[in-house]
Amino acid sequence: MKMKIFPLLIISIFFISCSQQQARKPISQTNGNFIKESIERNKILIAKEEKLIDAIIKKDTLKQYIASKKGYWYKYIVKIEENTLHPKKGDIAYFDYEINSINNTAIYSKEDLKPQKYIVDKQNIMMGLRDGIKLMKKGETVTFIFPSHMAFGYHGDDNRINPNEPLICTVSLNDLKQDTTQK
């Protein structure tokens, strides 16, 4: 009889101890202030950058700037008027470019960056260039003004480009090879 009571006693103690436990409260709690503050900081940063970019555009009275749907501006240095193809996903774009600060001080020259080979939308490059190259035709040269969120963002490039730095990039699309595998 003692053998039958002992297991019942153990099981009873287990159930009683489990029923009295409460869930732990989280160590830290968030009230959403960090996100709200981050949004406000970004709004201020974008407004400041747009003011700088607007001043550059107003000062350059010789060229017409075009506002892109993605939030950057560009002007043609060399424009091809004939109806030719624009790069699309999978095409190979061969281009040269240089990167300048918003004050038009050289950060990377064409020689620093060397000629580029880019498989459109299949390789990782600066967000603004990824979109801007698709607006170009073979033989064109375009100057883009990218706010920092379309350039290297809050991180920079760990070398010469600082965090949250808007950039001016001049790109020459030298050649374009169509992707023949896509239908």
MIKOLTI-874690 format. One record per atom (N, C-alpha, C): x, y, z; residue in one letter. Coordinates in steps of 0.05 Angstrom, whole numbers, plus 5000, padded with zeros to 4 digits. Example, Ala and Ser with C-alpha at 12.3 -4.5 7.8 and 13.67 -1.06 7.14 Angstrom:
<recs>
526448865156A 524649105156A 526449345156A 525749555142S 527349795143S 525850015157S 
</recs>
This chain:
<recs>
501649765000M 500050005000M 501750255000M 504050245015K 505850475016K 506850534988K 507250324972M 508350364945M 506350504927M 503750474931K 501750604915K 501350894923K 501750964948I 501351234958I 503651414949I 506051314950F 508351474943F 508151594915F 507551444894P 507351574867P 504951774866P 502851714880L 500551904880L 501352164894L 502952134915L 503852374930L 505652544912L 507452424897I 509252564880I 507752714857I 505852574845I 504252694824I 502652924835I 501552894859S 499953114871S 501653354876S 504053314886I 505853544892I 506553684865I 507053524844F 507753634818F 505453814808F 503053724808F 500753874798F 500254124815F 500554104841I 500054334858I 502254544853I 504654464850S 506854654846S 506554784818S 505654644798C 505354754771C 503054954770C 500954904785S 498655074783S 499155344797S 501155364813Q 501655614827Q 503755784813Q 504955694791Q 506955854777Q 505556064760Q 506856284758Q 505856504740Q 508056554719Q 507056654697A 508956724675A 510756954684A 513256934674R 515157154680R 514357404665R 514757624676K 514357884662K 516857944646K 516458074623P 518858144607P 520758324622P 523358284616I 525358444630I 525158734621I 524758774595S 524559054586S 521959084570S 520859314572Q 518459374557Q 518959614539Q 517559624516T 517959844498T 515259994495T 515460244492N 513060404489N 512860524461N 514660454443G 514560564416G 515860824412G 517060944433N 518361204430N 520761194411N 522260974412F 524660964395F 523860984366F 521760834358I 520860844330I 519961124322I 518361244340K 517261514335K 519561714332K 521561694350E 523861874349E 525461834324E 525761584316S 527261514291S 525861634267S 523261614266I 521761724243I 522062024242I 521962154265E 522362444265E 525162534257E 527162384266R 529962434258R 530262414227R 529062204216N 529262154187N 527762374172N 525462464181K 523962684168K 525662934167K 526962994189I 528663234191I 531063204172I 532262964172L 534562914154L 533862944125L 531662824117I 530762844089I 530063124081I 528763274099A 528063554093A 530663724089A 532563674106K 535163814104K 536563754078K 536663494070E 537963414045E 536463524021E 533863514022E 532263623999E 532663923996E 533064064018K 533664354016K 536364394003K 538364234010L 541064253997L 540864193967L 539463983961I 539163903933I 537664113917I 535564223928D 534064433915D 535764673909D 537564743927A 539364973923A 541264913900A 542264663898I 544064583876I 542564613849I 540164513848I 538564513823I 537964803815I 537264973834K 536665253827K 539165403817K 541465323828K 543965463820K 544765383791K 544165133783D 544965033757D 542765113736D 542965353726T 540865453708T 541265353679T 543465223673L 544065133646L 542764863639L 542064713660K 541064443656K 538264413669K 536664243657Q 534064183668Q 534263923684Q 533463933709Y 533463693726Y 530763563725Y 530763303727I 528263143727I 528063003754I 525763023766A 525262893792A 524362603785A 525762413797S 524862133792S 522662053811S 521361843805K 519161743822K 520261623848K 522861563848K 524161433871K 525361633891K 525261893885G 526162083904G 528962193900G 530062173876Y 532562303869Y 532162473844Y 534162633837W 534062813814W 536262743794W 535862813769Y 537962763749Y 537762953726Y 540062993713K 540263153689K 541963013668K 541263063643Y 542862933621Y 545263113614Y 547562983613I 549963113602I 550163053573I 549762793566V 549462703538V 546862553536V 545162633519K 542562503516K 542262393487K 541462143486I 540962013460I 537962053454I 537362183432E 534562243424E 533262003410E 534861843396E 533561623381E 532361423400E 530361283391N 528861093407N 530360833409N 532060803429T 533560553434T 532760433460T 533860203466L 533060053490L 534260163515L 532760133537H 533660183564H 534359923577H 536259923595P 536959673609P 534459563624P 534159303623K 532059163638K 533258933653K 531658813670K 532658593687K 534058373671K 536458313680G 538058103667G 539958203646G 539558443635D 541458553615D 544058613629D 546158633614I 548858703625I 549458993617I 549759163637A 550459453632A 553359493638A 554759613619Y 557559683623Y 557659993626Y 558660083649F 558660363654F 561060463670F 561560723667D 563560853684D 562061053701D 563061113724Y 561861323740Y 563861433760Y 563061663770E 564561793791E 562661883813E 563661903837I 561961983860I 563162243872I 561462443875N 562262693888N 560462743912N 561462903930S 559862983953S 557763183943S 555863253960I 553763443953I 555063723947I 557463773957N 558864023951N 560564003925N 560263773911N 561563723886N 564663673889N 565363573912T 568163493917T 568463203911T 570563133896A 570962853888A 571262673912A 569762453912I 570162243932I 571462003919I 570361913896Y 571461703880Y 571461793851Y 573761783838S 573961853810S 573261613793S 572961653767K 572461433748K 574761233750K 577261333753E 579561153755E 579460983780E 578461103802D 578260953827D 576260723824D 574060783810L 571860593809L 572060393785L 573760463766K 574260293743K 571660233728K 571760153703P 569360083688P 567859863702P 565259893703Q 563459703717Q 561959523698Q 561459283706K 559759093692K 557559023712K 555059083705Y 552859043723Y 550558883710Y 549858663722I 547558513712I 545058633725I 543458763709V 541258933719V 539358773737V 538958893761D 537158783781D 537958503791D 540358413785K 541258153795K 543758183811K 544858423814Q 547258463830Q 546558693849Q 548058703870N 547658903891N 549459153886N 548259373879I 549659623877I 548059843892I 549160083894M 547760303907M 544860323897M 542960353915M 540160353908M 539460553886M 540460793888G 539960993867G 540960923840G 543360813839L 544460723813L 542860493801L 541960313818R 540460083809R 537960173793R 536760383803D 534360493789D 535160683766D 537160853771G 537961053752G 539060933726G 540460723727I 541560593703I 539360503684I 537060423696K 534860333679K 533460563664K 534160813671L 533061043657L 534761123633L 537161013631M 539061093611M 538960923586M 540161043565K 540560893540K 543560883535K 544360683519K 547160653512K 548160913500K 550461003510G 551761253500G 551061503516G 549161483535E 548361713550E 550161753575E 550362003583T 551662073608T 549662233624T 549262153649V 547262283666V 548562343693V 547862573704T 548662643731T 546262603750T 546662443770F 544462393789F 545162533815F 543162633829I 543562733856I 541862553874I 543162403891F 541862203908F 541762303937F 539362323949P 539362363978P 540662113991P 541462144016S 542961934029S 541461664029S 538861664032H 537361414033H 537361264006H 538061403984M 538361273958M 541261213952M 543061303969A 545961263965A 546861043984A 548561104003F 549560904022F 548260914049F 546261084052G 544561084076G 545961154102G 544861054123Y 545861114150Y 548560984157Y 549560824139H 551960674145H 554460784130H 554060914107G 556360994091G 557560754077G 559960784067D 561260554053D 563660444068D 563960524093D 566160434110D 568860524099D 568860724082N 571360814071N 571261124069N 570561224045R 570561514041R 567861644043R 565661494042I 562961604043I 561961584071I 561261814082N 560261834110N 557361734112N 556561674136P 553661604140P 551961844133P 549561784123N 547561994116N 548762214098N 550262134078E 551462324060E 550062314032E 548762534024P 547662543997P 549962563977P 549562453953L 551762433934L 550862523906L 552862613891I 552562683863I 554162473847I 552862323830C 554162123814C 553762183784C 555962183769T 555762213740T 556361943728T 554461843712V 554661573701V 554561583670V 556361433658S 556361403629S 555761113622S 553561063608L 552860793600L 554260733574L 556460583575N 558160533552N 557060323533N 555860113545D 554859893528D 552659753543D 551059603527L 548759463538L 548459203523L 548558983537K 548158723525K 545458613535K 543658553516Q 541058453524Q 541258173534Q 539558113553D 539357843564D 537657673544D 538957483531T 537657323510T 536257083522T 536657033548T 535356793561T 532456853569T 531757113572Q 529057183580Q 527257203555Q 524757133558K 522857153536K 520857363542K 
</recs>
